[in-house]
Amino acid sequence: MTASSSSYLTSIAFAFGIAALPIASLAQTSPAPIKIGWLVALTGPNSSPGIGFDRGLKYAVDEVNQSGGIKGRKLEIVTRDTQGDPTKAVNAALELINKEKVDFMVGPTNSGEGLATTPLIARQKIPSMVYGVVDTLIDPEKYPYTFRILPANKQWTEAAHNYILKTLKAKNIAIIGDASGYGTATVNLSEQELKKQGANISYKALIEANQSDVTTDIQKAKNSGADVVLLWSDSAALNARLINARAEANWTAPIVGHPALGSGAIKALLTKPENWNAVYNIGYKQTSFDKDGKLPEDTAKFLAAVVSKKVRVDDTTLWWIAAGNDAVQLIRRGYEGSGTSKPDDVKKALESLQGFTGAFGHYTYTATNHNGYDVNDIVMNRADSFKDGSYTLAPGYSK
């Protein structure tokens, strides 16, 4: 800067009564953003949940930033599409940690990836919100900075098993899952738990999510004498193929299982709308219609808000969007409760969170329990009742 230009700026400063301030202070700097690493499967056969979570996460970040951020700091999402591949997820996590220097991590969006990434994220002491449901992903001693948003797998399987045994009163059960880490673990868990309760597992299979023809698998399940099919996969395409194959086999045994069975993405892949009959997906009170066709008041407001922001709900599930939103809101509570993004302070703040109500459900974390979701919020839904991302309760439930 020349002497003349410096003199000119000084004159300007005097004119506005700020001569006491250094010239450099005239250029105000904004606080550094809070960086959220987002590990999400946006493409690939297991991408349906990730697409829904992504919409909710981005909606929530926009809402927080429009209101001024968190304690004056804006949120910044750094997204990496893992394609549902554990190796890609690990590489993406390392990049977000070492290069992007993220403050928080959200994801991955399926358990197989989470099993690969959670240990390395935990070693870096980065507070993280995981969507995987496999029980071993959460361990406050091994992974003290990792918190779960969704129910644990045992909560899901318990709800499905109870519905099959107590409401449908099935005795012979075919269990099918995709060949992912999640699908394999959950099929084995269901087999063990159902046998303990006296059920007969008449057929069991693991199928690659991109397998194009599942006719033989469904025919084998039918020939086994199964009263019901228990299906564990988050792949909309695979689930739709199995549902269509059941119809083509002239088989009416109910299909029960993963929340993705009710995804709007499946609706578009059905050869006939009626193929969705007698399909019951795991669902949640927050996103279930009552007998009068109404959502809970807070959920109805949330739905109206996201739709007003042009967020699509017709090809996904509302609870995926809501759970994406809640990841951001939980990060917000952790930061506001601690006043910092320091891992130990955020951890302590989240562990003191009691009965927090999000768009997806209710959360309580403690020092010894990082599974925060309230099991009482889990229900079964009728997949064919899909409307605006939500469902009516399955037969046998009352509100």
Phi and psi in degrees as a GROMACS rama.xvg file:
@    title "Ramachandran Plot"
@    xaxis  label "Phi"
@    yaxis  label "Psi"
@TYPE xy
-78.3801  164.298  THR-2
-61.8726  -40.0726  ALA-3
-66.2864  -40.5716  SER-4
-69.4461  -34.8478  SER-5
-64.0274  -42.2142  SER-6
-62.6558  -38.4565  SER-7
-64.5196  -44.4247  TYR-8
-65.4551  -35.6416  LEU-9
-64.0034  -41.0466  THR-10
-61.4317  -41.5668  SER-11
-60.5865  -43.9348  ILE-12
-61.3051  -44.1246  ALA-13
-61.4072  -39.9311  PHE-14
-61.3388  -30.504  ALA-15
-102.044  12.2307  PHE-16
70.8931  28.8481  GLY-17
-125.298  33.1651  ILE-18
-63.0505  -25.1971  ALA-19
-75.1122  -12.9666  ALA-20
-86.7709  140.68  LEU-21
-61.3726  147.911  PRO-22
-56.4576  -37.5562  ILE-23
-62.031  -27.3541  ALA-24
-74.924  -10.2675  SER-25
-65.7547  -27.5907  LEU-26
-93.3613  98.9678  ALA-27
-75.4239  138.905  GLN-28
-108.396  139.988  THR-29
-81.6645  149.989  SER-30
-59.3988  149.469  PRO-31
-60.8844  142.187  ALA-32
-69.1781  157.238  PRO-33
-84.7704  116.837  ILE-34
-93.1325  125.621  LYS-35
-110.422  114.918  ILE-36
-77.0961  131.514  GLY-37
-123.775  103.572  TRP-38
-94.8192  109.057  LEU-39
-144.484  137.256  VAL-40
-84.0063  101.419  ALA-41
-97.5998  -15.1991  LEU-42
-135.086  165.84  THR-43
101.185  170.896  GLY-44
-67.7164  -19.629  PRO-45
-109.826  32.351  ASN-46
-92.2302  -9.29202  SER-47
-55.7854  -49.7239  SER-48
-62.1937  -42.1669  PRO-49
-58.9212  -38.8085  GLY-50
-63.1927  -42.2798  ILE-51
-67.0273  -46.7022  GLY-52
-56.782  -42.122  PHE-53
-60.3898  -41.1358  ASP-54
-63.5783  -42.724  ARG-55
-68.0214  -40.3365  GLY-56
-63.2783  -45.8144  LEU-57
-67.1222  -37.9051  LYS-58
-59.4615  -47.5669  TYR-59
-65.2251  -41.1409  ALA-60
-62.1666  -42.4327  VAL-61
-61.9177  -41.6146  ASP-62
-64.3652  -44.0477  GLU-63
-63.5258  -45.608  VAL-64
-65.8836  -37.128  ASN-65
-67.6373  -23.4059  GLN-66
-92.6245  8.39828  SER-67
106.435  0.700905  GLY-68
86.2264  -163.632  GLY-69
-108.86  111.284  ILE-70
52.29  41.6142  LYS-71
84.8557  -4.50322  GLY-72
-102.649  127.873  ARG-73
-75.7698  158.73  LYS-74
-96.9594  142.05  LEU-75
-129.137  123.41  GLU-76
-91.012  130.568  ILE-77
-115.12  102.953  VAL-78
-95.0748  139.322  THR-79
-132.504  122.848  ARG-80
-80.1678  113.264  ASP-81
-86.013  -13.2914  THR-82
60.0201  17.387  GLN-83
75.6321  13.0505  GLY-84
-102.437  117.761  ASP-85
-55.5879  -38.6856  PRO-86
-65.2081  -44.8723  THR-87
-63.6484  -36.3747  LYS-88
-64.2604  -42.2265  ALA-89
-62.83  -46.8527  VAL-90
-62.1513  -40.1703  ASN-91
-66.6659  -40.3956  ALA-92
-62.1032  -43.2211  ALA-93
-62.5004  -39.1807  LEU-94
-65.8228  -43.2299  GLU-95
-64.7406  -35.5306  LEU-96
-75.1302  -51.6393  ILE-97
-84.9585  -35.4005  ASN-98
-97.3594  -48.9713  LYS-99
-82.5924  -18.7673  GLU-100
54.7432  51.7118  LYS-101
-68.9463  151.824  VAL-102
-87.9187  -33.9031  ASP-103
-133.808  158.743  PHE-104
-127.647  137.892  MET-105
-123.817  134.871  VAL-106
100.672  -174.356  GLY-107
-66.6595  179.091  PRO-108
-101.737  5.53491  THR-109
-142.401  158.32  ASN-110
-67.8636  -35.7934  SER-111
-58.0054  -42.5351  GLY-112
-69.8942  -39.6987  GLU-113
-61.5123  -37.4126  GLY-114
-61.1174  -30.7075  LEU-115
-83.9698  -34.6401  ALA-116
-95.3974  -29.6986  THR-117
-57.2043  -44.9002  THR-118
-60.6728  -41.3039  PRO-119
-73.5077  -34.0282  LEU-120
-66.8221  -40.7604  ILE-121
-64.0388  -37.3025  ALA-122
-62.5084  -27.6443  ARG-123
-87.5938  1.64352  GLN-124
57.3163  43.0146  LYS-125
-100.03  121.114  ILE-126
-57.8042  129.887  PRO-127
-137.439  147.769  SER-128
-113.903  117.898  MET-129
-106.327  149.127  VAL-130
-102.495  -13.9802  TYR-131
-62.5454  146.097  GLY-132
-105.621  -9.99535  VAL-133
-56.2711  131.762  VAL-134
-58.9345  -35.986  ASP-135
-72.1334  -6.92072  THR-136
-69.5718  -21.5288  LEU-137
-113.69  120.539  ILE-138
-156.159  101.978  ASP-139
-57.8247  -21.0921  PRO-140
-85.3721  -45.8518  GLU-141
-76.8726  -39.0428  LYS-142
-127.581  71.115  TYR-143
-66.5273  -14.4401  PRO-144
-107.822  10.6315  TYR-145
-105.872  129.237  THR-146
-127.012  142.831  PHE-147
-97.9054  140.307  ARG-148
-93.7963  -45.2017  ILE-149
-82.0332  170.348  LEU-150
-63.1406  158.092  PRO-151
-74.4654  159.147  ALA-152
-57.3655  -38.8543  ASN-153
-63.262  -30.3705  LYS-154
-69.1952  -41.8829  GLN-155
-63.2876  -51.2715  TRP-156
-64.5678  -36.8647  THR-157
-61.4516  -42.8395  GLU-158
-62.6528  -45.04  ALA-159
-67.1203  -42.7759  ALA-160
-63.302  -44.3778  HIS-161
-60.7004  -39.5781  ASN-162
-67.1013  -42.4579  TYR-163
-64.3901  -45.4363  ILE-164
-83.1517  -39.84  LEU-165
-94.3016  -33.8233  LYS-166
-95.8841  -51.6092  THR-167
-79.6342  -19.6866  LEU-168
54.9587  40.6744  LYS-169
-78.3061  147.081  ALA-170
-115.11  -32.8197  LYS-171
-111.818  121.252  ASN-172
-125.476  130.702  ILE-173
-97.0027  128.489  ALA-174
-113.066  123.301  ILE-175
-127.977  138.819  ILE-176
-143.646  164.592  GLY-177
-78.9154  166.804  ASP-178
-86.4125  15.1607  ALA-179
-72.3768  172.245  SER-180
-59.2281  -41.3009  GLY-181
-64.1521  -51.0472  TYR-182
-59.0382  -44.0453  GLY-183
-62.6868  -47.8825  THR-184
-63.7756  -39.4618  ALA-185
-76.1789  -37.657  THR-186
-60.0554  -44.2939  VAL-187
-66.0255  -40.0235  ASN-188
-63.0201  -45.7872  LEU-189
-62.0736  -41.7944  SER-190
-58.8717  -46.9035  GLU-191
-63.2017  -47.6572  GLN-192
-69.312  -40.2906  GLU-193
-68.8741  -36.8867  LEU-194
-63.7658  -37.5902  LYS-195
-60.4465  -30.3205  LYS-196
-93.4204  10.4986  GLN-197
89.4386  6.26334  GLY-198
-79.4601  153.805  ALA-199
-100.99  123.606  ASN-200
-89.4715  100.273  ILE-201
-80.6887  -21.2377  SER-202
-158.048  143.929  TYR-203
-143.789  133.643  LYS-204
-152.734  146.309  ALA-205
-115.792  129.659  LEU-206
-124.381  136.98  ILE-207
-63.3592  137.024  GLU-208
-61.4742  -26.6407  ALA-209
-97.4336  11.8554  ASN-210
-66.0408  122.579  GLN-211
-80.3203  -28.5338  SER-212
-121.65  116.364  ASP-213
-114.971  15.1251  VAL-214
-56.8114  -45.4447  THR-215
-62.9123  -40.0079  THR-216
-63.0105  -44.0254  ASP-217
-67.9306  -39.19  ILE-218
-63.8421  -39.877  GLN-219
-64.4265  -40.3095  LYS-220
-63.6222  -42.5126  ALA-221
-63.3476  -46.3395  LYS-222
-66.3843  -20.4842  ASN-223
-74.0498  -9.77635  SER-224
84.8235  18.618  GLY-225
-63.8433  137.87  ALA-226
-85.7556  -21.0057  ASP-227
-155.929  152.767  VAL-228
-109.085  124.36  VAL-229
-99.9055  116.486  LEU-230
-118.422  123.984  LEU-231
-120.411  94.5064  TRP-232
-159.408  142.61  SER-233
-99.4255  10.7147  ASP-234
-86.1052  112.279  SER-235
-60.6724  -40.6383  ALA-236
-65.0776  -45.8646  ALA-237
-64.7339  -45.5711  LEU-238
-59.0859  -43.2025  ASN-239
-63.5976  -40.8514  ALA-240
-62.6756  -39.9289  ARG-241
-68.3051  -40.7131  LEU-242
-64.0791  -44.2313  ILE-243
-64.1522  -39.5212  ASN-244
-65.5198  -35.7088  ALA-245
-59.6396  -44.4968  ARG-246
-64.6866  -41.92  ALA-247
-65.939  -25.6566  GLU-248
-86.3529  4.79709  ALA-249
54.0344  43.5392  ASN-250
-114.041  134.549  TRP-251
-113.066  9.024  THR-252
-58.5048  134.771  ALA-253
-62.0486  149.683  PRO-254
-110.842  127.398  ILE-255
-128.81  143.844  VAL-256
154.561  -134.155  GLY-257
-52.2891  144.914  HIS-258
-54.6136  -29.5638  PRO-259
-65.0446  -13.7759  ALA-260
-61.4505  -20.3253  LEU-261
-105.611  10.6747  GLY-262
-64.8052  143.582  SER-263
-60.1336  -26.1351  GLY-264
-64.0889  -31.7468  ALA-265
-69.648  -40.7877  ILE-266
-52.0923  -40.1488  LYS-267
-73.0036  -15.4963  ALA-268
-102.577  -2.62108  LEU-269
-76.0582  137.755  LEU-270
-71.9591  -27.9814  THR-271
-142.16  139.279  LYS-272
-56.6982  -36.2806  PRO-273
-69.4335  -10.8489  GLU-274
-62.3564  -21.2713  ASN-275
-78.5522  -8.44434  TRP-276
-61.9128  146.077  ASN-277
58.1252  36.6874  ALA-278
-117.047  124.262  VAL-279
-124.212  116.379  TYR-280
-104.03  150.839  ASN-281
-61.6029  135.637  ILE-282
-141.814  -165.985  GLY-283
-142.823  144.176  TYR-284
-55.9401  -38.3786  LYS-285
-61.7231  -28.5008  GLN-286
-119.944  35.0615  THR-287
-118.542  137.072  SER-288
-75.0689  143.902  PHE-289
-82.3615  -175.543  ASP-290
-63.6694  -18.651  LYS-291
-94.9103  6.52876  ASP-292
78.3714  23.2277  GLY-293
-112.426  143.583  LYS-294
-83.2291  158.98  LEU-295
-52.9089  147.642  PRO-296
-54.7494  -46.5908  GLU-297
-65.189  -35.8221  ASP-298
-68.1701  -39.9848  THR-299
-60.9716  -38.6321  ALA-300
-67.5884  -41.3118  LYS-301
-63.0889  -44.4928  PHE-302
-59.1784  -45.4987  LEU-303
-61.8514  -37.7204  ALA-304
-67.6491  -44.8522  ALA-305
-70.1694  -36.9898  VAL-306
-65.06  -36.4247  VAL-307
-64.6906  -21.4436  SER-308
-95.9693  14.9106  LYS-309
65.8973  29.4739  LYS-310
-84.2984  124.467  VAL-311
-73.4269  135.293  ARG-312
-124.186  -3.39205  VAL-313
-80.3164  -16.5847  ASP-314
-118.983  17.5871  ASP-315
-144.74  -157.871  THR-316
-121.733  145.729  THR-317
-64.2088  -33.19  LEU-318
-68.2778  -30.9622  TRP-319
-63.1435  -44.0815  TRP-320
-62.9027  -43.7421  ILE-321
-63.1029  -40.1776  ALA-322
-68.6547  -32.2523  ALA-323
-64.4128  -42.8354  GLY-324
-59.7408  -43.9409  ASN-325
-67.715  -28.5675  ASP-326
-58.6822  -43.8138  ALA-327
-68.1925  -41.6443  VAL-328
-66.0636  -33.7906  GLN-329
-70.9263  -38.7336  LEU-330
-60.4694  -41.4829  ILE-331
-60.4372  -44.7293  ARG-332
-64.8828  -38.5946  ARG-333
-64.4885  -40.7097  GLY-334
-73.4986  -46.06  TYR-335
-65.6946  -36.273  GLU-336
-69.9932  -25.5752  GLY-337
-105.167  -22.3437  SER-338
75.7978  11.8551  GLY-339
-158.465  166.732  THR-340
-101.815  12.1005  SER-341
-63.6634  129.037  LYS-342
-51.8662  -47.1938  PRO-343
-66.6997  -34.6336  ASP-344
-70.8834  -41.9649  ASP-345
-64.0144  -43.4018  VAL-346
-56.8485  -46.8136  LYS-347
-64.0455  -39.998  LYS-348
-65.2602  -43.2039  ALA-349
-67.7525  -35.8646  LEU-350
-69.9667  -11.316  GLU-351
-101.604  4.53214  SER-352
-75.6357  121.06  LEU-353
-123.836  119.594  GLN-354
63.0701  33.3826  GLY-355
-69.7497  130.158  PHE-356
-98.8306  117.117  THR-357
-106.857  -175.595  GLY-358
-70.043  -28.8021  ALA-359
-89.8248  -34.9383  PHE-360
178.568  -159.639  GLY-361
-112.594  141.438  HIS-362
-129.747  135.596  TYR-363
-139.248  121.313  THR-364
-115.356  150.405  TYR-365
-135.859  176.845  THR-366
-64.5074  -24.4473  ALA-367
-108.976  -1.77345  THR-368
-139.235  107.968  ASN-369
-102.542  13.4739  HIS-370
-93.3298  97.0518  ASN-371
-88.8522  -17.7264  GLY-372
-73.2844  137.577  TYR-373
-78.0809  117.618  ASP-374
-60.7084  -24.5336  VAL-375
-69.1738  -11.533  ASN-376
-86.1215  -4.28738  ASP-377
-89.4369  133.096  ILE-378
-138.715  -178.719  VAL-379
-111.499  142.721  MET-380
-119.461  159.775  ASN-381
-85.764  114.616  ARG-382
-60.1977  -36.8987  ALA-383
-75.5105  0.487518  ASP-384
-94.8794  8.29657  SER-385
-50.8395  127.293  PHE-386
-156.096  124.446  LYS-387
52.5924  35.9337  ASP-388
81.4708  3.12513  GLY-389
-125.973  178.488  SER-390
-145.938  163.154  TYR-391
-88.6605  160.801  THR-392
-68.1836  148.219  LEU-393
-69.6215  158.536  ALA-394
-54.3729  137.837  PRO-395
102.315  -12.4098  GLY-396
-101.219  151.546  TYR-397
-139.998  153.267  SER-398
